[in-house]
Amino acid sequence: MPDEPTAERAHCVSERIGPGSVSVVRTGTRTHEGRNERGSTVRIGPADAEGCFTPASC
């Protein structure tokens, strides 16, 4: 099984990304990381995932 990409490696700048863009990568089961063009991040996941923002009931 291939290694899952790390969040750092997966968030890469592309010529197709415009100003104000954000990217989201999967970091595990039901967990993701969002990043804006300035490098700010937010962890997203279910309520039982410590340190994660939970936008809705999962």
C-alpha distance matrix in Angstrom:
0.0 3.8 6.6 8.8 12.1 14.9 18.0 20.0 18.0 17.7 21.5 22.9 26.4 27.0 30.3 29.8 30.0 33.6 35.6 34.8 31.3 28.5 24.7 22.3 18.6 16.4 15.9 14.7 15.7 19.0 19.5 20.1 22.1 24.9 26.6 29.8 31.0 32.7 29.7 30.5 27.7 27.5 24.8 24.7 23.7 25.3 28.4 26.7 24.4 26.6 27.8 26.7 29.1 29.1 30.8 31.3 30.8 27.3
3.8 0.0 3.8 6.4 8.9 12.0 15.2 16.8 14.5 14.4 18.2 19.4 22.9 23.5 26.8 26.6 26.8 30.4 32.4 31.9 28.4 25.8 22.0 20.0 16.3 14.7 14.2 13.9 15.7 18.7 18.6 18.6 20.0 22.5 23.8 26.9 27.8 29.6 26.6 27.8 25.2 25.4 23.1 23.4 23.0 25.0 28.2 26.8 24.1 26.0 26.7 25.5 27.8 28.3 29.8 30.7 30.7 27.4
6.6 3.8 0.0 3.8 6.3 8.7 12.1 13.7 11.8 12.2 15.9 17.4 21.1 22.3 25.8 25.8 25.5 29.0 30.6 29.9 26.5 23.7 20.1 17.9 14.2 12.6 11.5 11.6 14.0 17.0 16.3 16.2 17.2 20.0 21.1 24.4 25.4 26.8 23.6 24.7 22.1 22.4 20.2 20.8 20.6 22.9 25.9 24.4 21.5 23.0 23.5 22.6 25.1 25.9 27.7 28.9 29.1 25.9
8.8 6.4 3.8 0.0 3.8 6.4 9.2 11.6 10.1 9.6 13.2 15.2 18.9 20.2 23.8 23.4 22.8 26.2 27.7 26.7 23.3 20.4 16.7 14.3 10.5 8.9 8.0 8.5 11.2 13.8 12.8 12.5 13.7 16.4 17.9 21.2 22.5 24.1 20.9 21.7 18.9 19.0 16.8 17.3 17.2 19.7 22.8 21.7 18.7 20.4 20.6 19.4 21.7 22.4 24.0 25.3 25.7 22.6
12.1 8.9 6.3 3.8 0.0 3.8 6.4 8.2 6.4 6.0 9.7 11.6 15.3 16.8 20.5 20.4 19.6 23.0 24.4 23.6 20.4 17.6 14.0 12.3 8.7 8.4 7.9 9.9 13.1 15.0 13.3 11.8 12.0 14.3 15.1 18.2 19.1 20.7 17.7 18.9 16.5 17.2 15.6 16.6 17.4 20.4 23.5 22.8 19.4 20.7 20.3 19.0 21.0 22.3 23.6 25.4 26.3 23.6
14.9 12.0 8.7 6.4 3.8 0.0 3.8 5.4 5.3 6.1 8.7 11.2 14.9 17.2 21.0 21.1 19.7 22.7 23.6 22.6 19.7 16.7 13.4 11.7 8.5 8.6 6.9 9.7 13.3 14.9 12.4 10.8 10.1 12.6 13.1 16.4 17.5 18.5 15.1 16.1 13.8 14.7 13.3 15.0 16.1 19.4 22.0 21.2 17.6 18.3 17.5 16.8 19.0 20.7 22.4 24.6 25.6 23.2
18.0 15.2 12.1 9.2 6.4 3.8 0.0 3.8 5.5 5.1 6.1 9.4 12.8 15.4 19.1 19.1 17.2 19.9 20.4 19.1 16.3 13.2 10.2 8.6 6.2 7.4 6.3 9.9 13.4 14.0 11.0 8.5 6.9 9.0 9.4 12.7 14.2 15.2 11.8 12.6 10.2 11.3 10.4 12.3 14.2 17.8 20.3 20.1 16.5 17.0 15.6 14.5 16.2 18.2 19.6 22.1 23.6 21.6
20.0 16.8 13.7 11.6 8.2 5.4 3.8 0.0 3.8 5.6 5.6 7.9 11.2 14.2 17.9 18.5 16.6 19.3 19.6 18.8 16.4 13.8 11.3 10.9 9.2 11.1 10.0 13.6 17.2 17.8 14.6 12.0 9.6 10.8 9.8 12.5 13.0 13.6 10.2 12.0 10.6 12.8 12.7 15.3 17.5 21.1 23.4 23.2 19.5 19.4 17.6 17.0 18.6 21.1 22.3 25.2 26.9 25.1
18.0 14.5 11.8 10.1 6.4 5.3 5.5 3.8 0.0 3.8 5.7 6.6 10.3 12.7 16.4 17.2 16.1 19.2 20.2 19.9 17.2 14.9 12.0 11.9 9.7 11.5 11.1 14.4 17.9 18.9 16.2 13.6 11.9 13.0 12.1 14.5 14.5 15.7 12.9 15.1 13.8 15.9 15.6 17.6 19.6 23.1 25.8 25.6 21.9 22.3 20.8 19.9 21.5 23.6 24.6 27.2 28.8 26.7
17.7 14.4 12.2 9.6 6.0 6.1 5.1 5.6 3.8 0.0 3.8 5.8 9.4 11.2 15.0 15.0 13.8 17.1 18.5 18.0 14.8 12.4 9.0 8.7 6.6 8.9 9.7 13.0 16.1 16.6 14.2 11.3 10.1 10.8 10.5 13.0 13.4 15.4 12.8 14.6 13.0 14.6 14.3 15.7 17.7 21.2 24.2 24.3 20.8 21.8 20.3 18.7 19.8 21.5 22.1 24.5 26.3 24.2
21.5 18.2 15.9 13.2 9.7 8.7 6.1 5.6 5.7 3.8 0.0 3.8 6.8 9.4 13.1 13.2 11.3 14.1 15.0 14.4 11.5 9.3 6.6 7.5 7.1 10.4 11.3 15.0 18.0 17.8 15.0 11.6 9.3 8.8 7.4 9.4 9.6 11.6 9.4 11.4 10.5 12.7 13.4 15.0 17.7 21.4 24.1 24.7 21.2 21.8 19.7 18.1 18.7 20.7 21.0 23.8 26.0 24.4
22.9 19.4 17.4 15.2 11.6 11.2 9.4 7.9 6.6 5.8 3.8 0.0 3.8 6.4 10.1 10.9 9.7 12.8 14.1 14.5 11.8 10.7 8.7 10.6 10.5 13.8 14.8 18.3 21.4 21.3 18.7 15.3 13.0 12.1 10.1 10.9 9.7 12.0 10.6 13.5 13.4 16.0 17.0 18.7 21.4 25.1 27.8 28.5 25.0 25.5 23.3 21.8 22.3 24.3 24.3 27.2 29.5 27.9
26.4 22.9 21.1 18.9 15.3 14.9 12.8 11.2 10.3 9.4 6.8 3.8 0.0 3.8 6.9 8.3 6.9 9.7 11.0 12.2 10.0 10.1 9.3 12.3 13.1 16.7 18.0 21.6 24.4 24.0 21.4 17.8 15.3 13.5 10.9 10.4 8.1 10.8 10.7 13.8 14.6 17.4 19.1 20.6 23.7 27.4 30.0 31.0 27.6 28.0 25.5 23.9 23.9 25.9 25.5 28.5 31.2 29.9
27.0 23.5 22.3 20.2 16.8 17.2 15.4 14.2 12.7 11.2 9.4 6.4 3.8 0.0 3.8 5.2 5.5 8.7 11.3 13.1 10.6 11.5 10.8 13.8 14.7 18.2 20.1 23.4 25.9 25.4 23.3 19.7 17.7 15.8 13.7 12.9 10.7 13.8 14.1 17.1 17.7 20.2 21.7 22.8 25.7 29.3 32.1 33.3 30.0 30.7 28.5 26.5 26.2 28.0 27.2 29.9 32.6 31.2
30.3 26.8 25.8 23.8 20.5 21.0 19.1 17.9 16.4 15.0 13.1 10.1 6.9 3.8 0.0 3.8 5.5 7.8 10.7 13.3 11.6 13.5 13.5 16.8 18.1 21.6 23.7 27.0 29.4 28.7 26.6 23.0 21.0 18.7 16.5 15.0 12.4 15.5 16.6 19.5 20.5 23.1 24.9 25.8 28.8 32.4 35.2 36.5 33.3 34.1 31.7 29.6 29.0 30.7 29.6 32.3 35.1 34.0
29.8 26.6 25.8 23.4 20.4 21.1 19.1 18.5 17.2 15.0 13.2 10.9 8.3 5.2 3.8 0.0 3.8 6.4 10.0 12.1 9.9 11.9 11.9 15.1 16.8 20.2 22.7 25.8 27.8 26.8 25.1 21.5 19.9 17.5 15.8 14.4 12.5 16.1 17.1 19.5 20.1 22.1 23.8 24.2 27.1 30.5 33.4 35.0 32.0 33.1 30.8 28.4 27.5 28.8 27.3 29.8 32.6 31.6
30.0 26.8 25.5 22.8 19.6 19.7 17.2 16.6 16.1 13.8 11.3 9.7 6.9 5.5 5.5 3.8 0.0 3.8 6.9 8.5 6.2 8.4 9.2 12.8 15.0 18.6 20.9 24.2 26.3 25.0 23.0 19.3 17.2 14.4 12.5 10.7 8.9 12.6 13.8 15.9 16.7 18.8 20.9 21.5 24.6 28.0 30.7 32.4 29.5 30.3 27.8 25.4 24.4 25.9 24.5 27.2 30.2 29.4
33.6 30.4 29.0 26.2 23.0 22.7 19.9 19.3 19.2 17.1 14.1 12.8 9.7 8.7 7.8 6.4 3.8 0.0 3.8 6.3 5.7 9.1 11.2 14.9 17.6 21.3 23.6 26.9 28.8 27.2 25.1 21.3 19.1 15.8 13.7 11.0 8.9 12.3 14.4 16.2 17.6 19.7 22.2 22.8 26.1 29.4 31.8 33.9 31.1 31.6 28.9 26.5 25.1 26.7 24.9 27.8 31.0 30.7
35.6 32.4 30.6 27.7 24.4 23.6 20.4 19.6 20.2 18.5 15.0 14.1 11.0 11.3 10.7 10.0 6.9 3.8 0.0 3.8 5.5 9.0 12.0 15.6 18.7 22.3 24.2 27.6 29.7 27.8 25.4 21.7 19.1 15.6 13.0 9.6 7.4 10.0 12.8 14.3 16.3 18.5 21.5 22.4 26.0 29.3 31.3 33.5 30.7 30.9 27.8 25.7 24.1 26.0 24.3 27.4 30.8 30.9
34.8 31.9 29.9 26.7 23.6 22.6 19.1 18.8 19.9 18.0 14.4 14.5 12.2 13.1 13.3 12.1 8.5 6.3 3.8 0.0 3.8 6.7 10.3 13.6 17.0 20.4 22.3 25.6 27.4 25.2 22.8 19.2 16.6 12.9 10.7 7.2 6.5 8.9 11.4 11.9 13.7 15.5 18.6 19.3 22.9 26.1 28.0 30.3 27.7 27.8 24.8 22.5 20.7 22.5 20.7 23.9 27.4 27.7
31.3 28.4 26.5 23.3 20.4 19.7 16.3 16.4 17.2 14.8 11.5 11.8 10.0 10.6 11.6 9.9 6.2 5.7 5.5 3.8 0.0 3.8 6.9 10.4 13.7 17.2 19.3 22.6 24.4 22.4 20.1 16.5 14.2 10.6 8.8 6.2 6.1 9.6 11.0 11.8 12.6 14.3 16.8 17.3 20.7 24.1 26.3 28.4 25.7 26.3 23.5 21.0 19.5 21.0 19.4 22.4 25.7 25.5
28.5 25.8 23.7 20.4 17.6 16.7 13.2 13.8 14.9 12.4 9.3 10.7 10.1 11.5 13.5 11.9 8.4 9.1 9.0 6.7 3.8 0.0 3.8 6.9 10.3 13.7 15.8 18.9 20.8 18.8 16.4 12.7 10.4 6.9 5.6 4.3 6.2 9.3 9.4 9.6 9.6 10.9 13.2 13.7 17.1 20.5 22.8 24.8 22.0 22.6 20.0 17.4 16.1 17.8 16.5 19.6 22.7 22.3
24.7 22.0 20.1 16.7 14.0 13.4 10.2 11.3 12.0 9.0 6.6 8.7 9.3 10.8 13.5 11.9 9.2 11.2 12.0 10.3 6.9 3.8 0.0 3.8 6.8 10.4 12.6 15.8 17.8 16.2 13.9 10.2 8.2 5.6 5.4 6.5 8.3 11.3 10.2 10.7 9.6 10.7 12.0 12.4 15.4 19.0 21.7 23.2 20.3 21.2 19.0 16.4 15.8 17.2 16.4 19.3 22.0 21.0
22.3 20.0 17.9 14.3 12.3 11.7 8.6 10.9 11.9 8.7 7.5 10.6 12.3 13.8 16.8 15.1 12.8 14.9 15.6 13.6 10.4 6.9 3.8 0.0 3.8 6.9 9.3 12.3 14.0 12.5 10.2 6.6 5.5 4.3 6.4 9.0 11.5 13.8 12.0 11.8 9.4 9.4 9.5 9.4 12.0 15.6 18.5 19.9 17.0 18.3 16.5 13.7 13.4 14.5 14.2 16.7 19.1 17.7
18.6 16.3 14.2 10.5 8.7 8.5 6.2 9.2 9.7 6.6 7.1 10.5 13.1 14.7 18.1 16.8 15.0 17.6 18.7 17.0 13.7 10.3 6.8 3.8 0.0 3.8 6.2 9.3 11.5 10.9 8.7 5.5 5.5 6.7 8.7 11.8 14.0 16.1 13.6 13.7 10.9 10.9 9.9 10.0 11.8 15.3 18.4 19.1 16.0 17.6 16.3 13.9 14.5 15.5 15.9 18.1 19.8 17.8
16.4 14.7 12.6 8.9 8.4 8.6 7.4 11.1 11.5 8.9 10.4 13.8 16.7 18.2 21.6 20.2 18.6 21.3 22.3 20.4 17.2 13.7 10.4 6.9 3.8 0.0 3.8 5.8 7.8 7.7 6.1 4.3 6.5 9.0 11.7 15.1 17.5 19.3 16.6 16.2 13.0 12.1 9.9 9.3 9.9 13.0 16.4 16.6 13.7 15.8 15.3 12.9 14.1 14.5 15.5 17.1 18.1 15.6
15.9 14.2 11.5 8.0 7.9 6.9 6.3 10.0 11.1 9.7 11.3 14.8 18.0 20.1 23.7 22.7 20.9 23.6 24.2 22.3 19.3 15.8 12.6 9.3 6.2 3.8 0.0 3.8 7.2 8.1 5.6 5.0 6.6 10.1 12.4 16.1 18.6 19.7 16.5 16.0 12.5 11.7 9.0 9.3 9.6 12.7 15.6 15.1 11.8 13.4 13.2 11.5 13.7 14.7 16.5 18.2 18.9 16.4
14.7 13.9 11.6 8.5 9.9 9.7 9.9 13.6 14.4 13.0 15.0 18.3 21.6 23.4 27.0 25.8 24.2 26.9 27.6 25.6 22.6 18.9 15.8 12.3 9.3 5.8 3.8 0.0 3.8 6.1 5.1 6.9 9.6 13.1 15.9 19.6 22.2 23.4 20.1 19.4 15.7 14.2 10.9 10.4 9.2 11.3 14.4 13.3 10.5 12.9 13.7 12.1 14.5 14.7 16.8 17.8 17.8 14.7
15.7 15.7 14.0 11.2 13.1 13.3 13.4 17.2 17.9 16.1 18.0 21.4 24.4 25.9 29.4 27.8 26.3 28.8 29.7 27.4 24.4 20.8 17.8 14.0 11.5 7.8 7.2 3.8 0.0 3.8 5.5 8.4 11.9 15.1 18.3 21.9 24.7 26.1 23.0 21.9 18.2 16.1 12.6 11.0 8.7 9.7 12.9 11.9 10.0 13.2 14.7 12.7 14.7 14.0 16.0 16.2 15.5 12.1
19.0 18.7 17.0 13.8 15.0 14.9 14.0 17.8 18.9 16.6 17.8 21.3 24.0 25.4 28.7 26.8 25.0 27.2 27.8 25.2 22.4 18.8 16.2 12.5 10.9 7.7 8.1 6.1 3.8 0.0 3.8 6.9 10.5 13.2 16.8 20.1 23.3 24.7 22.0 20.4 16.7 14.1 10.9 8.3 5.8 6.8 10.5 10.6 9.0 12.4 13.5 10.7 11.9 10.7 12.4 12.5 12.1 8.9
19.5 18.6 16.3 12.8 13.3 12.4 11.0 14.6 16.2 14.2 15.0 18.7 21.4 23.3 26.6 25.1 23.0 25.1 25.4 22.8 20.1 16.4 13.9 10.2 8.7 6.1 5.6 5.1 5.5 3.8 0.0 3.8 7.1 10.2 13.6 17.1 20.3 21.4 18.4 16.9 13.1 10.7 7.3 5.6 4.4 7.2 10.5 10.6 7.8 10.4 10.7 8.1 9.7 9.7 11.7 13.0 13.4 10.9
20.1 18.6 16.2 12.5 11.8 10.8 8.5 12.0 13.6 11.3 11.6 15.3 17.8 19.7 23.0 21.5 19.3 21.3 21.7 19.2 16.5 12.7 10.2 6.6 5.5 4.3 5.0 6.9 8.4 6.9 3.8 0.0 3.8 6.7 10.0 13.5 16.6 17.9 15.1 13.9 10.3 8.4 6.0 5.1 6.4 10.0 13.0 13.7 10.7 12.5 11.7 8.8 9.8 10.6 11.8 13.8 15.2 13.2
22.1 20.0 17.2 13.7 12.0 10.1 6.9 9.6 11.9 10.1 9.3 13.0 15.3 17.7 21.0 19.9 17.2 19.1 19.1 16.6 14.2 10.4 8.2 5.5 5.5 6.5 6.6 9.6 11.9 10.5 7.1 3.8 0.0 3.8 6.6 10.3 13.3 14.3 11.4 10.2 6.7 5.7 4.5 5.9 8.7 12.5 14.9 15.8 12.4 13.2 11.3 9.0 9.8 11.7 12.8 15.6 17.5 16.1
24.9 22.5 20.0 16.4 14.3 12.6 9.0 10.8 13.0 10.8 8.8 12.1 13.5 15.8 18.7 17.5 14.4 15.8 15.6 12.9 10.6 6.9 5.6 4.3 6.7 9.0 10.1 13.1 15.1 13.2 10.2 6.7 3.8 0.0 3.8 6.9 10.3 11.6 9.5 8.2 5.4 5.2 6.5 7.4 10.9 14.6 16.8 18.3 15.3 15.9 13.5 11.0 10.5 12.5 12.5 15.7 18.3 17.5
26.6 23.8 21.1 17.9 15.1 13.1 9.4 9.8 12.1 10.5 7.4 10.1 10.9 13.7 16.5 15.8 12.5 13.7 13.0 10.7 8.8 5.6 5.4 6.4 8.7 11.7 12.4 15.9 18.3 16.8 13.6 10.0 6.6 3.8 0.0 3.8 6.8 7.9 5.9 5.5 4.4 6.6 9.0 10.9 14.4 18.1 20.1 21.5 18.3 18.3 15.5 13.6 13.2 15.7 15.6 19.1 21.9 21.2
29.8 26.9 24.4 21.2 18.2 16.4 12.7 12.5 14.5 13.0 9.4 10.9 10.4 12.9 15.0 14.4 10.7 11.0 9.6 7.2 6.2 4.3 6.5 9.0 11.8 15.1 16.1 19.6 21.9 20.1 17.1 13.5 10.3 6.9 3.8 0.0 3.8 5.4 5.5 5.6 6.8 9.2 12.2 13.8 17.5 21.1 22.8 24.6 21.6 21.5 18.4 16.6 15.5 18.0 17.3 20.8 24.0 23.7
31.0 27.8 25.4 22.5 19.1 17.5 14.2 13.0 14.5 13.4 9.6 9.7 8.1 10.7 12.4 12.5 8.9 8.9 7.4 6.5 6.1 6.2 8.3 11.5 14.0 17.5 18.6 22.2 24.7 23.3 20.3 16.6 13.3 10.3 6.8 3.8 0.0 3.8 5.5 7.6 9.7 12.7 15.6 17.4 21.1 24.7 26.5 28.2 25.0 24.8 21.7 20.1 19.3 21.8 21.1 24.5 27.7 27.4
32.7 29.6 26.8 24.1 20.7 18.5 15.2 13.6 15.7 15.4 11.6 12.0 10.8 13.8 15.5 16.1 12.6 12.3 10.0 8.9 9.6 9.3 11.3 13.8 16.1 19.3 19.7 23.4 26.1 24.7 21.4 17.9 14.3 11.6 7.9 5.4 3.8 0.0 3.8 5.8 9.1 12.5 15.7 18.1 21.8 25.4 26.8 28.3 25.1 24.3 20.9 19.9 19.2 22.2 21.9 25.6 28.7 28.6
29.7 26.6 23.6 20.9 17.7 15.1 11.8 10.2 12.9 12.8 9.4 10.6 10.7 14.1 16.6 17.1 13.8 14.4 12.8 11.4 11.0 9.4 10.2 12.0 13.6 16.6 16.5 20.1 23.0 22.0 18.4 15.1 11.4 9.5 5.9 5.5 5.5 3.8 0.0 3.8 6.3 10.0 12.9 15.7 19.2 22.9 24.3 25.4 22.0 21.2 18.0 17.2 17.1 20.3 20.5 24.1 27.0 26.5
30.5 27.8 24.7 21.7 18.9 16.1 12.6 12.0 15.1 14.6 11.4 13.5 13.8 17.1 19.5 19.5 15.9 16.2 14.3 11.9 11.8 9.6 10.7 11.8 13.7 16.2 16.0 19.4 21.9 20.4 16.9 13.9 10.2 8.2 5.5 5.6 7.6 5.8 3.8 0.0 3.8 7.1 10.5 13.3 16.9 20.3 21.4 22.8 19.6 18.6 15.1 14.3 13.9 17.2 17.5 21.3 24.1 24.0
27.7 25.2 22.1 18.9 16.5 13.8 10.2 10.6 13.8 13.0 10.5 13.4 14.6 17.7 20.5 20.1 16.7 17.6 16.3 13.7 12.6 9.6 9.6 9.4 10.9 13.0 12.5 15.7 18.2 16.7 13.1 10.3 6.7 5.4 4.4 6.8 9.7 9.1 6.3 3.8 0.0 3.8 6.7 9.7 13.2 16.7 18.0 19.2 16.0 15.3 12.0 10.9 10.9 14.1 14.8 18.4 21.0 20.7
27.5 25.4 22.4 19.0 17.2 14.7 11.3 12.8 15.9 14.6 12.7 16.0 17.4 20.2 23.1 22.1 18.8 19.7 18.5 15.5 14.3 10.9 10.7 9.4 10.9 12.1 11.7 14.2 16.1 14.1 10.7 8.4 5.7 5.2 6.6 9.2 12.7 12.5 10.0 7.1 3.8 0.0 3.8 6.3 9.9 13.2 14.4 15.9 12.9 12.4 9.3 7.5 7.1 10.4 11.3 14.9 17.4 17.1
24.8 23.1 20.2 16.8 15.6 13.3 10.4 12.7 15.6 14.3 13.4 17.0 19.1 21.7 24.9 23.8 20.9 22.2 21.5 18.6 16.8 13.2 12.0 9.5 9.9 9.9 9.0 10.9 12.6 10.9 7.3 6.0 4.5 6.5 9.0 12.2 15.6 15.7 12.9 10.5 6.7 3.8 0.0 3.8 6.7 10.2 11.6 12.7 9.4 9.5 7.1 4.8 5.9 8.7 10.6 13.6 15.5 14.7
24.7 23.4 20.8 17.3 16.6 15.0 12.3 15.3 17.6 15.7 15.0 18.7 20.6 22.8 25.8 24.2 21.5 22.8 22.4 19.3 17.3 13.7 12.4 9.4 10.0 9.3 9.3 10.4 11.0 8.3 5.6 5.1 5.9 7.4 10.9 13.8 17.4 18.1 15.7 13.3 9.7 6.3 3.8 0.0 3.8 7.3 9.4 11.1 8.6 9.9 8.5 4.9 4.8 5.9 7.6 10.2 12.0 11.1
23.7 23.0 20.6 17.2 17.4 16.1 14.2 17.5 19.6 17.7 17.7 21.4 23.7 25.7 28.8 27.1 24.6 26.1 26.0 22.9 20.7 17.1 15.4 12.0 11.8 9.9 9.6 9.2 8.7 5.8 4.4 6.4 8.7 10.9 14.4 17.5 21.1 21.8 19.2 16.9 13.2 9.9 6.7 3.8 0.0 3.8 6.7 8.0 6.0 8.5 8.7 5.3 6.2 5.4 8.1 9.3 9.9 8.3
25.3 25.0 22.9 19.7 20.4 19.4 17.8 21.1 23.1 21.2 21.4 25.1 27.4 29.3 32.4 30.5 28.0 29.4 29.3 26.1 24.1 20.5 19.0 15.6 15.3 13.0 12.7 11.3 9.7 6.8 7.2 10.0 12.5 14.6 18.1 21.1 24.7 25.4 22.9 20.3 16.7 13.2 10.2 7.3 3.8 0.0 3.8 5.5 5.5 8.7 10.0 7.3 7.8 5.5 8.4 8.2 7.4 5.7
28.4 28.2 25.9 22.8 23.5 22.0 20.3 23.4 25.8 24.2 24.1 27.8 30.0 32.1 35.2 33.4 30.7 31.8 31.3 28.0 26.3 22.8 21.7 18.5 18.4 16.4 15.6 14.4 12.9 10.5 10.5 13.0 14.9 16.8 20.1 22.8 26.5 26.8 24.3 21.4 18.0 14.4 11.6 9.4 6.7 3.8 0.0 3.8 5.6 7.5 9.2 7.4 7.9 5.8 9.2 8.9 7.7 7.5
26.7 26.8 24.4 21.7 22.8 21.2 20.1 23.2 25.6 24.3 24.7 28.5 31.0 33.3 36.5 35.0 32.4 33.9 33.5 30.3 28.4 24.8 23.2 19.9 19.1 16.6 15.1 13.3 11.9 10.6 10.6 13.7 15.8 18.3 21.5 24.6 28.2 28.3 25.4 22.8 19.2 15.9 12.7 11.1 8.0 5.5 3.8 0.0 3.8 6.1 9.1 8.5 10.3 9.2 12.7 12.5 10.9 9.7
24.4 24.1 21.5 18.7 19.4 17.6 16.5 19.5 21.9 20.8 21.2 25.0 27.6 30.0 33.3 32.0 29.5 31.1 30.7 27.7 25.7 22.0 20.3 17.0 16.0 13.7 11.8 10.5 10.0 9.0 7.8 10.7 12.4 15.3 18.3 21.6 25.0 25.1 22.0 19.6 16.0 12.9 9.4 8.6 6.0 5.5 5.6 3.8 0.0 3.8 6.5 5.8 8.7 8.7 12.4 13.1 12.5 11.0
26.6 26.0 23.0 20.4 20.7 18.3 17.0 19.4 22.3 21.8 21.8 25.5 28.0 30.7 34.1 33.1 30.3 31.6 30.9 27.8 26.3 22.6 21.2 18.3 17.6 15.8 13.4 12.9 13.2 12.4 10.4 12.5 13.2 15.9 18.3 21.5 24.8 24.3 21.2 18.6 15.3 12.4 9.5 9.9 8.5 8.7 7.5 6.1 3.8 0.0 3.8 5.6 8.8 10.1 13.8 15.2 15.0 14.2
27.8 26.7 23.5 20.6 20.3 17.5 15.6 17.6 20.8 20.3 19.7 23.3 25.5 28.5 31.7 30.8 27.8 28.9 27.8 24.8 23.5 20.0 19.0 16.5 16.3 15.3 13.2 13.7 14.7 13.5 10.7 11.7 11.3 13.5 15.5 18.4 21.7 20.9 18.0 15.1 12.0 9.3 7.1 8.5 8.7 10.0 9.2 9.1 6.5 3.8 0.0 3.8 6.9 9.4 12.8 15.0 15.8 15.4
26.7 25.5 22.6 19.4 19.0 16.8 14.5 17.0 19.9 18.7 18.1 21.8 23.9 26.5 29.6 28.4 25.4 26.5 25.7 22.5 21.0 17.4 16.4 13.7 13.9 12.9 11.5 12.1 12.7 10.7 8.1 8.8 9.0 11.0 13.6 16.6 20.1 19.9 17.2 14.3 10.9 7.5 4.8 4.9 5.3 7.3 7.4 8.5 5.8 5.6 3.8 0.0 3.8 6.1 9.4 11.7 12.8 12.4
29.1 27.8 25.1 21.7 21.0 19.0 16.2 18.6 21.5 19.8 18.7 22.3 23.9 26.2 29.0 27.5 24.4 25.1 24.1 20.7 19.5 16.1 15.8 13.4 14.5 14.1 13.7 14.5 14.7 11.9 9.7 9.8 9.8 10.5 13.2 15.5 19.3 19.2 17.1 13.9 10.9 7.1 5.9 4.8 6.2 7.8 7.9 10.3 8.7 8.8 6.9 3.8 0.0 3.8 6.2 9.2 11.2 11.6
29.1 28.3 25.9 22.4 22.3 20.7 18.2 21.1 23.6 21.5 20.7 24.3 25.9 28.0 30.7 28.8 25.9 26.7 26.0 22.5 21.0 17.8 17.2 14.5 15.5 14.5 14.7 14.7 14.0 10.7 9.7 10.6 11.7 12.5 15.7 18.0 21.8 22.2 20.3 17.2 14.1 10.4 8.7 5.9 5.4 5.5 5.8 9.2 8.7 10.1 9.4 6.1 3.8 0.0 3.8 5.7 7.3 8.1
30.8 29.8 27.7 24.0 23.6 22.4 19.6 22.3 24.6 22.1 21.0 24.3 25.5 27.2 29.6 27.3 24.5 24.9 24.3 20.7 19.4 16.5 16.4 14.2 15.9 15.5 16.5 16.8 16.0 12.4 11.7 11.8 12.8 12.5 15.6 17.3 21.1 21.9 20.5 17.5 14.8 11.3 10.6 7.6 8.1 8.4 9.2 12.7 12.4 13.8 12.8 9.4 6.2 3.8 0.0 3.8 7.2 8.7
31.3 30.7 28.9 25.3 25.4 24.6 22.1 25.2 27.2 24.5 23.8 27.2 28.5 29.9 32.3 29.8 27.2 27.8 27.4 23.9 22.4 19.6 19.3 16.7 18.1 17.1 18.2 17.8 16.2 12.5 13.0 13.8 15.6 15.7 19.1 20.8 24.5 25.6 24.1 21.3 18.4 14.9 13.6 10.2 9.3 8.2 8.9 12.5 13.1 15.2 15.0 11.7 9.2 5.7 3.8 0.0 3.8 6.2
30.8 30.7 29.1 25.7 26.3 25.6 23.6 26.9 28.8 26.3 26.0 29.5 31.2 32.6 35.1 32.6 30.2 31.0 30.8 27.4 25.7 22.7 22.0 19.1 19.8 18.1 18.9 17.8 15.5 12.1 13.4 15.2 17.5 18.3 21.9 24.0 27.7 28.7 27.0 24.1 21.0 17.4 15.5 12.0 9.9 7.4 7.7 10.9 12.5 15.0 15.8 12.8 11.2 7.3 7.2 3.8 0.0 3.8
27.3 27.4 25.9 22.6 23.6 23.2 21.6 25.1 26.7 24.2 24.4 27.9 29.9 31.2 34.0 31.6 29.4 30.7 30.9 27.7 25.5 22.3 21.0 17.7 17.8 15.6 16.4 14.7 12.1 8.9 10.9 13.2 16.1 17.5 21.2 23.7 27.4 28.6 26.5 24.0 20.7 17.1 14.7 11.1 8.3 5.7 7.5 9.7 11.0 14.2 15.4 12.4 11.6 8.1 8.7 6.2 3.8 0.0
